[in-house]
Amino acid sequence: MRQQAAAQHVQARQQRLFEQARARREARSKAYADLIDLTQVVGTRALEINRSESYDEDSVRRILDQLGELLSRSARVQVEGPVSLIASTDAIVKAVIACWKTLLALAVLPGAPPPNSGMNLATP
């Protein structure tokens, strides 16, 4: 009877550990997928703005908002781990900040579309 109870206890503990590991994997997987999806969206939008001969305040603000969200998702991936991904997400953060600075520079260029000229946009 004691052996059976001990075996059930071990099995229950193993099941809990398995469920915890599965939950961690799912959270990590979602964090990675969310980051990758938004990175693709932002990259596409940045290319569109870069190739466009004109841009408006709404498109610049929209991509700036998405860059802010990208920073949040990068931080989430860093929290979820593993440590080996920190360097990759640091590269994404540096690219986001560079893109942010470029958009801000474009927004204040003389000759920028009137709604953008002198826009007051916060940095990340």
TIVEXGU-381867 format. One record per residue: x, y, z of N, C-alpha, C in turn. Coordinates in nm, 3 decimals. Each point is the difference from the previous one (the first is absolute). Example, Ala and Ser with C-alpha at 12.3 -4.5 7.8 and 13.67 -1.06 7.14 Angstrom:
BEGIN
PT_1.319_-0.569_0.780_-0.089_0.119_0.000_0.090_0.120_0.000 $
PT_-0.035_0.105_-0.072_0.082_0.119_0.006_-0.077_0.109_0.073 $
END
This chain:
BEGIN
PT_0.083_-0.119_0.000_-0.083_0.119_0.000_0.087_0.126_0.000 $
PT_0.106_-0.002_0.085_0.090_0.116_0.005_0.072_0.018_-0.132 $
PT_0.041_-0.110_-0.061_0.069_0.008_-0.129_-0.091_0.058_-0.107 $
PT_-0.125_-0.039_0.005_-0.096_0.051_-0.097_-0.021_0.150_0.021 $
PT_-0.012_0.042_0.125_-0.018_0.142_0.031_0.124_0.079_-0.043 $
PT_0.118_-0.054_0.027_0.124_0.066_-0.038_0.009_0.010_-0.152 $
PT_-0.036_-0.105_-0.071_0.002_0.000_-0.146_-0.097_0.103_-0.056 $
PT_-0.118_0.010_0.062_-0.098_0.099_-0.045_0.052_0.141_0.025 $
PT_0.068_0.019_0.115_0.057_0.130_0.032_0.107_0.039_-0.102 $
PT_0.087_-0.094_-0.034_0.105_0.024_-0.098_-0.063_0.031_-0.136 $
PT_-0.100_-0.076_-0.037_-0.066_0.021_-0.129_-0.068_0.137_-0.004 $
PT_-0.064_0.037_0.109_-0.066_0.130_0.006_0.103_0.113_-0.010 $
PT_0.112_-0.016_0.068_0.107_0.100_-0.005_0.055_0.011_-0.142 $
PT_0.024_-0.112_-0.065_0.049_0.001_-0.137_-0.100_0.066_-0.095 $
PT_-0.127_-0.025_0.023_-0.103_0.062_-0.082_-0.001_0.152_0.018 $
PT_0.013_0.046_0.126_0.006_0.144_0.027_0.121_0.063_-0.069 $
PT_0.116_-0.066_0.011_0.120_0.052_-0.065_-0.016_0.005_-0.151 $
PT_-0.060_-0.104_-0.055_-0.025_-0.004_-0.143_-0.092_0.116_-0.041 $
PT_-0.107_0.021_0.074_-0.094_0.108_-0.031_0.066_0.137_0.013 $
PT_0.083_0.018_0.102_0.072_0.127_0.016_0.094_0.024_-0.118 $
PT_0.073_-0.103_-0.040_0.092_0.013_-0.113_-0.077_0.031_-0.128 $
PT_-0.114_-0.065_-0.019_-0.082_0.024_-0.119_-0.051_0.144_0.000 $
PT_-0.043_0.048_0.116_-0.050_0.138_0.009_0.112_0.099_-0.032 $
PT_0.121_-0.027_0.050_0.115_0.088_-0.030_0.030_-0.001_-0.150 $
PT_-0.001_-0.119_-0.060_0.026_-0.010_-0.144_-0.105_0.076_-0.080 $
PT_-0.125_-0.013_0.040_-0.107_0.069_-0.071_0.015_0.152_0.012 $
PT_0.032_0.048_0.120_0.019_0.144_0.020_0.118_0.051_-0.083 $
PT_0.109_-0.076_0.001_0.115_0.038_-0.081_-0.034_0.001_-0.148 $
PT_-0.065_-0.105_-0.043_-0.036_-0.013_-0.140_-0.088_0.116_-0.045 $
PT_-0.098_0.037_0.082_-0.088_0.112_-0.032_0.078_0.130_-0.004 $
PT_0.089_0.020_0.097_0.081_0.122_0.003_0.085_0.010_-0.126 $
PT_0.064_-0.110_-0.040_0.082_-0.001_-0.121_-0.084_0.029_-0.123 $
PT_-0.113_-0.068_-0.011_-0.087_0.017_-0.118_-0.052_0.144_-0.008 $
PT_-0.040_0.056_0.113_-0.049_0.138_0.001_0.110_0.098_-0.045 $
PT_0.121_-0.022_0.049_0.112_0.086_-0.037_0.031_-0.012_-0.149 $
PT_0.005_-0.122_-0.049_0.031_-0.022_-0.142_-0.108_0.061_-0.088 $
PT_-0.127_-0.021_0.034_-0.110_0.055_-0.079_0.008_0.153_-0.009 $
PT_0.018_0.064_0.115_0.003_0.146_-0.002_0.128_0.051_-0.067 $
PT_0.110_-0.071_0.014_0.123_0.040_-0.068_-0.022_0.002_-0.151 $
PT_-0.070_-0.100_-0.051_-0.029_-0.004_-0.143_-0.092_0.114_-0.042 $
PT_-0.101_0.027_0.080_-0.093_0.110_-0.032_0.074_0.134_-0.001 $
PT_0.080_0.024_0.103_0.072_0.127_0.011_0.103_0.011_-0.112 $
PT_0.070_-0.109_-0.029_0.097_0.003_-0.109_-0.063_0.034_-0.133 $
PT_-0.114_-0.061_-0.027_-0.072_0.028_-0.125_-0.045_0.146_-0.004 $
PT_-0.055_0.047_0.110_-0.047_0.140_0.004_0.117_0.098_-0.013 $
PT_0.112_-0.031_0.064_0.117_0.088_-0.010_0.051_0.005_-0.144 $
PT_0.001_-0.115_-0.067_0.042_-0.001_-0.141_-0.095_0.083_-0.086 $
PT_-0.130_-0.012_0.027_-0.099_0.077_-0.077_0.023_0.149_0.019 $
PT_0.024_0.042_0.123_0.023_0.142_0.026_0.130_0.043_-0.066 $
PT_0.102_-0.084_0.010_0.130_0.033_-0.058_-0.008_0.016_-0.151 $
PT_-0.079_-0.086_-0.066_-0.011_0.004_-0.146_-0.098_0.106_-0.049 $
PT_-0.083_0.047_0.090_-0.102_0.098_-0.037_0.064_0.137_-0.016 $
PT_-0.054_0.076_-0.091_0.050_0.136_-0.018_-0.073_0.096_0.093 $
PT_-0.102_-0.049_0.064_-0.073_0.084_0.095_-0.048_-0.088_0.115 $
PT_-0.021_0.061_0.110_-0.051_-0.070_0.116_-0.082_0.100_0.080 $
PT_-0.092_-0.053_0.078_-0.083_0.091_0.078_0.021_-0.027_0.149 $
PT_-0.052_0.091_0.078_0.017_-0.008_0.144_-0.057_-0.129_0.057 $
PT_-0.115_-0.043_-0.051_-0.061_-0.123_0.051_0.087_-0.122_-0.023 $
PT_0.060_-0.010_-0.120_0.084_-0.117_-0.026_0.124_0.001_0.087 $
PT_0.057_0.118_0.023_0.118_0.010_0.087_-0.039_-0.033_0.143 $
PT_-0.108_0.055_0.047_-0.044_-0.030_0.137_-0.033_-0.148_0.018 $
PT_-0.064_-0.060_-0.100_-0.037_-0.141_0.008_0.126_-0.087_0.013 $
PT_0.101_0.027_-0.081_0.120_-0.082_0.008_0.076_0.028_0.130 $
PT_-0.004_0.123_0.047_0.064_0.030_0.129_-0.069_-0.076_0.113 $
PT_-0.133_-0.007_-0.006_-0.074_-0.079_0.101_0.040_-0.147_-0.009 $
PT_0.011_-0.050_-0.123_0.038_-0.140_-0.017_0.144_-0.025_0.046 $
PT_0.087_0.097_-0.019_0.136_-0.014_0.050_0.000_-0.008_0.153 $
PT_-0.084_0.078_0.064_-0.013_-0.008_0.145_-0.050_-0.138_0.044 $
PT_-0.097_-0.053_-0.073_-0.051_-0.134_0.030_0.108_-0.104_-0.025 $
PT_0.080_0.020_-0.102_0.110_-0.092_-0.030_0.100_-0.004_0.115 $
PT_0.028_0.116_0.058_0.088_0.004_0.117_-0.060_-0.079_0.116 $
PT_-0.130_0.013_0.020_-0.067_-0.075_0.107_0.007_-0.150_-0.025 $
PT_-0.022_-0.040_-0.124_0.005_-0.143_-0.032_0.142_-0.055_0.012 $
PT_0.099_0.082_-0.035_0.139_-0.043_0.017_0.032_-0.022_0.147 $
PT_-0.048_0.090_0.084_0.021_-0.015_0.144_-0.067_-0.126_0.051 $
PT_-0.118_-0.030_-0.052_-0.071_-0.122_0.043_0.079_-0.125_-0.037 $
PT_0.058_-0.002_-0.120_0.082_-0.114_-0.041_0.121_-0.013_0.093 $
PT_0.060_0.113_0.036_0.115_-0.004_0.090_-0.039_-0.055_0.136 $
PT_-0.118_0.033_0.046_-0.047_-0.051_0.130_-0.032_-0.149_-0.008 $
PT_-0.063_-0.042_-0.109_-0.038_-0.140_-0.015_0.121_-0.090_-0.017 $
PT_0.109_0.056_-0.057_0.123_-0.077_-0.016_-0.003_-0.084_-0.124 $
PT_0.099_-0.080_-0.016_0.118_-0.018_0.083_0.102_0.113_-0.020 $
PT_0.103_-0.002_0.080_0.102_0.104_-0.001_0.065_0.013_-0.138 $
PT_0.009_-0.110_-0.073_0.065_0.002_-0.132_-0.071_0.093_-0.100 $
PT_-0.126_0.035_0.027_-0.073_0.089_-0.091_0.020_0.148_0.030 $
PT_0.062_0.031_0.110_0.017_0.140_0.039_0.079_0.077_-0.105 $
PT_0.107_-0.058_-0.053_0.079_0.069_-0.102_-0.083_0.029_-0.124 $
PT_-0.083_-0.095_-0.041_-0.084_0.020_-0.118_-0.102_0.110_0.024 $
PT_-0.061_0.001_0.115_-0.101_0.103_0.027_0.068_0.135_0.021 $
PT_0.123_0.001_0.051_0.073_0.127_0.010_0.023_0.059_-0.138 $
PT_0.029_-0.085_-0.098_0.019_0.046_-0.138_-0.129_0.060_-0.053 $
PT_-0.113_-0.061_0.032_-0.129_0.053_-0.043_-0.025_0.136_0.065 $
PT_0.029_0.011_0.128_-0.020_0.127_0.072_0.086_0.109_-0.063 $
PT_0.126_-0.030_-0.031_0.088_0.100_-0.062_-0.054_0.042_-0.136 $
PT_-0.050_-0.095_-0.078_-0.057_0.032_-0.131_-0.125_0.085_0.014 $
PT_-0.083_-0.032_0.099_-0.122_0.079_0.024_0.035_0.144_0.036 $
PT_0.097_0.017_0.085_0.040_0.135_0.041_0.058_0.076_-0.118 $
PT_0.079_-0.067_-0.084_0.055_0.065_-0.119_-0.113_0.042_-0.095 $
PT_-0.098_-0.088_-0.018_-0.115_0.032_-0.085_-0.078_0.118_0.058 $
PT_-0.018_-0.002_0.132_-0.071_0.108_0.070_0.069_0.134_-0.027 $
PT_0.132_0.000_0.016_0.076_0.124_-0.020_-0.010_0.047_-0.145 $
PT_0.004_-0.093_-0.094_-0.012_0.036_-0.141_-0.135_0.062_-0.029 $
PT_-0.106_-0.061_0.052_-0.134_0.055_-0.022_-0.013_0.139_0.062 $
PT_0.056_0.018_0.117_-0.006_0.132_0.062_0.076_0.103_-0.084 $
PT_0.114_-0.041_-0.054_0.077_0.091_-0.085_-0.079_0.036_-0.126 $
PT_-0.066_-0.100_-0.061_-0.081_0.027_-0.117_-0.115_0.095_0.032 $
PT_-0.056_-0.017_0.116_-0.118_0.079_0.037_0.031_0.147_0.017 $
PT_0.123_0.033_0.031_0.033_0.140_0.026_0.083_0.064_-0.112 $
PT_0.022_-0.074_-0.108_0.075_0.056_-0.112_-0.073_0.118_-0.061 $
PT_0.074_0.101_-0.038_-0.065_0.109_-0.075_-0.057_-0.059_-0.129 $
PT_-0.119_0.036_-0.032_-0.064_-0.052_-0.119_-0.081_-0.126_0.024 $
PT_-0.002_-0.047_0.125_-0.082_-0.116_0.031_-0.145_0.040_-0.021 $
PT_-0.088_-0.094_-0.025_-0.141_0.035_-0.016_-0.045_0.086_0.118 $
PT_-0.083_0.100_-0.024_-0.038_0.094_0.105_-0.041_-0.061_0.133 $
PT_-0.078_-0.108_0.003_-0.035_-0.052_0.132_0.121_-0.055_0.075 $
PT_0.107_-0.037_-0.072_0.115_-0.061_0.064_0.105_0.101_0.042 $
PT_0.012_0.107_-0.075_0.105_0.096_0.026_-0.008_0.050_0.144 $
PT_0.105_-0.025_0.074_0.003_0.042_0.140_-0.085_-0.084_0.091 $
PT_-0.037_-0.124_-0.040_-0.081_-0.085_0.088_0.072_-0.018_0.133 $
PT_-0.074_-0.001_0.106_0.056_-0.024_0.133_-0.028_-0.144_0.037 $
PT_0.095_-0.091_-0.028_-0.019_-0.143_0.024_0.097_-0.045_0.109 $
PT_-0.053_-0.069_0.097_0.084_-0.049_0.109_0.086_-0.116_-0.047 $
PT_0.113_-0.019_0.065_0.087_-0.113_-0.030_-0.035_-0.116_0.091 $
PT_0.044_-0.122_-0.039_-0.037_-0.117_0.081_0.059_0.006_0.138 $
END
